[in-house]
């Protein structure tokens, strides 16, 4: 699904304000606005993104590197992770044949809120939380208003073993949200990402594909 212009819509919504909305009796707020400050910072180029780590699986020294660009709110990305990714992991990641890098794409506020939860447990918990986020995408992403969406994401965080204070700290980390958004823009521009999921395989960009085609590309690269 091509969403080239959806960021413009997300940024336009920023103007209405109201980013601390009552939602949880314990915390009393939804996450800070992750897009407004990021947009301003990108204009002035003053966001340092060096603190954002790539999330990696597999063999770091493998001859083949696959970088996936995906949005947590993208149904095609959820389908990929529920199907093709499991085969890729079993055949090539777990066997050490490839290095797999996951990079988030932010088309909307819920997507970046989900990313804040996914990264909340650090690199050790990241891919487990990603799995939970995609498995329940149809529930949390369609929960309704922002408060309801955030509450569903909190549930995912708790299911992953994060305590409530840690979850709230991550959701309210405006600096992290701003940095992640700038990081996404840098990566997306560098790799010309205009749809999700997209894949960079040893420097070449590919759009979403069936597993058989992906496997053929990997085998060709491994043989090269």
C-alpha distance (Angstrom), angle and dihedral (degrees) to the residues before:
residue distance angle dihedral
X1 . . .
X2 3.79 . .
X3 3.80 111.7 .
X4 3.77 101.1 167.7
X5 3.80 94.0 140.2
X6 3.79 100.8 35.9
X7 3.81 93.1 92.4
X8 3.79 88.4 62.7
X9 3.78 88.8 57.6
X10 3.79 91.9 48.2
X11 3.78 91.4 50.9
X12 3.78 91.4 48.1
X13 3.80 90.5 56.3
X14 3.79 89.3 57.3
X15 3.77 90.1 76.2
X16 3.80 94.2 69.8
X17 3.80 92.2 68.8
X18 3.79 122.2 -160.6
X19 3.78 97.0 123.9
X20 3.77 98.1 152.8
X21 3.77 100.5 64.9
X22 3.77 123.6 172.7
X23 3.76 107.1 -108.0
X24 3.78 114.4 134.4
X25 3.79 125.8 45.2
X26 3.79 89.9 -141.9
X27 3.77 101.4 43.6
X28 3.81 102.0 22.2
X29 3.80 96.0 -153.5
X30 3.76 148.8 69.9
X31 3.81 121.6 -132.3
X32 3.75 122.0 -68.6
X33 3.78 118.3 -94.9
X34 3.81 103.4 -83.0
X35 3.78 97.3 -169.8
X36 3.79 111.9 48.5
X37 3.78 98.7 63.1
X38 3.77 91.0 38.0
X39 3.78 91.3 55.9
X40 3.78 91.5 50.8
X41 3.79 91.9 45.6
X42 3.76 92.3 51.1
X43 3.76 89.2 55.4
X44 3.78 91.2 56.2
X45 3.80 94.5 34.7
X46 3.79 94.5 -132.5
X47 3.81 101.6 130.5
X48 3.80 114.8 108.6
X49 3.81 107.0 -149.3
X50 3.80 97.4 177.9
X51 3.81 91.1 103.4
X52 3.83 92.9 64.9
X53 3.81 110.4 94.2
X54 3.77 124.1 -150.5
X55 3.79 110.3 -118.3
X56 3.79 108.0 -126.2
X57 3.80 138.4 -172.4
X58 3.79 129.7 -178.5
X59 3.77 131.4 19.9
X60 3.82 112.6 -12.4
X61 3.81 89.4 -157.3
X62 3.80 97.1 47.9
X63 3.79 119.9 133.7
X64 3.81 90.7 -126.6
X65 3.81 124.2 57.7
X66 3.80 121.5 -171.5
X67 3.79 117.6 -168.6
X68 3.78 114.8 -167.9
X69 3.80 120.5 -158.0
X70 3.79 109.9 -159.0
X71 3.79 142.2 159.9
X72 3.79 120.6 -138.8
X73 3.81 89.4 -138.7
X74 3.82 94.7 51.1
X75 3.85 112.8 105.8
X76 3.80 91.1 -156.4
X77 3.81 89.3 55.8
X78 3.81 90.8 50.8
X79 3.80 90.0 50.3
X80 3.81 90.5 49.8
X81 3.79 92.5 51.7
X82 3.79 93.4 45.6
X83 3.80 92.7 50.1
X84 3.80 124.6 8.9
X85 3.79 95.8 31.5
X86 3.81 92.9 57.9
X87 3.81 90.0 55.7
X88 3.80 91.4 44.8
X89 3.78 90.9 50.9
X90 3.80 94.2 49.3
X91 3.81 96.0 44.3
X92 3.79 103.7 36.3
X93 3.81 114.9 5.4
X94 3.80 101.1 47.6
X95 3.81 90.5 41.1
X96 3.82 91.6 55.5
X97 3.79 95.1 -119.1
X98 3.82 95.6 123.1
X99 3.76 142.8 24.5
X100 3.81 112.0 -127.3
X101 3.80 121.8 -158.9
X102 3.80 123.4 -171.3
X103 3.81 119.5 -156.2
X104 3.78 124.5 -178.4
X105 3.79 123.6 -129.4
X106 3.81 118.0 -155.6
X107 3.78 117.3 -148.5
X108 3.80 96.1 152.1
X109 3.78 145.4 8.0
X110 3.84 96.6 -93.9
X111 3.79 88.8 55.1
X112 3.77 93.3 57.4
X113 3.81 92.2 42.5
X114 3.80 87.9 55.2
X115 3.79 89.3 49.9
X116 3.80 91.2 52.8
X117 3.80 88.1 55.3
X118 3.81 93.6 44.3
X119 3.80 91.7 52.9
X120 3.79 94.2 40.4
X121 3.80 94.1 91.5
X122 3.79 94.8 46.2
X123 3.78 127.9 -122.7
X124 3.80 93.3 -46.2
X125 3.82 94.2 62.8
X126 3.80 99.5 28.6
X127 3.79 102.4 97.4
X128 3.79 92.9 41.0
X129 3.81 90.0 54.8
X130 3.82 90.7 44.7
X131 3.80 88.1 56.4
X132 3.80 91.0 51.9
X133 3.81 91.9 47.2
X134 3.78 93.3 52.8
X135 3.80 94.4 42.5
X136 3.80 90.9 55.5
X137 3.81 98.3 33.7
X138 3.80 93.2 117.7
X139 3.82 89.3 55.9
X140 3.80 105.2 44.0
X141 3.82 99.0 32.0
X142 3.81 91.0 52.5
X143 3.79 97.0 39.8
X144 3.81 92.5 114.0
X145 3.78 126.6 -119.4
X146 3.82 122.7 27.2
X147 3.80 93.1 -94.9
X148 3.80 91.6 55.3
X149 3.80 92.8 47.0
X150 3.79 92.1 50.2
X151 3.79 91.6 48.7
X152 3.80 90.2 54.7
X153 3.81 89.6 50.0
X154 3.79 89.3 51.0
X155 3.80 88.1 55.7
X156 3.80 89.8 54.1
X157 3.79 90.3 50.8
X158 3.79 91.8 51.0
X159 3.81 90.9 46.9
X160 3.81 87.6 54.8
X161 3.80 90.5 55.3
X162 3.80 100.2 -99.9
X163 3.80 116.4 141.0
X164 3.78 120.9 -125.8
X165 3.80 96.1 -108.6
X166 3.80 91.4 52.5
X167 3.80 91.6 48.6
X168 3.81 92.6 50.8
X169 3.79 92.3 47.4
X170 3.81 90.3 53.2
X171 3.80 94.6 46.0
X172 3.79 92.3 49.3
X173 3.81 95.5 46.5
X174 3.79 99.3 114.4
X175 3.80 93.3 173.4
X176 3.79 91.1 55.7
X177 3.81 91.7 48.2
X178 3.79 90.8 50.0
X179 3.80 91.6 47.9
X180 3.81 93.1 48.1
X181 3.79 91.6 50.9
X182 3.80 91.9 50.4
X183 3.82 89.6 46.4
X184 3.79 90.5 52.8
X185 3.81 91.4 50.0
X186 3.79 92.0 50.6
X187 3.79 93.7 49.0
X188 3.78 94.7 41.2
X189 3.77 92.6 51.5
X190 3.80 93.4 45.9
X191 3.80 92.9 51.3
X192 3.83 97.0 34.5
X193 3.80 93.8 -121.3
X194 3.80 113.0 -177.7
X195 3.81 102.9 151.3
X196 3.78 140.2 30.8
X197 2.86 136.4 -87.6
X198 3.80 95.9 27.7
X199 3.79 126.9 161.8
X200 3.78 134.2 -151.2
X201 3.79 108.1 -157.6
X202 3.79 112.6 -173.3
X203 3.78 90.0 -30.2
X204 3.82 99.3 -43.6
X205 3.81 121.4 108.9
X206 3.80 121.7 -131.7
X207 3.79 132.8 177.7
X208 3.80 125.0 -133.0
X209 3.80 113.2 -54.6
X210 3.79 144.8 170.3
X211 3.79 117.4 -86.7
X212 3.81 94.1 -110.7
X213 3.80 91.1 59.1
X214 3.79 92.3 45.3
X215 3.79 89.9 50.0
X216 3.81 91.5 51.5
X217 3.81 90.9 52.9
X218 3.80 91.9 48.7
X219 3.80 93.2 48.2
X220 3.80 91.0 49.8
X221 3.82 90.4 51.4
X222 3.80 92.0 47.0
X223 3.79 90.7 51.3
X224 3.78 93.2 47.0
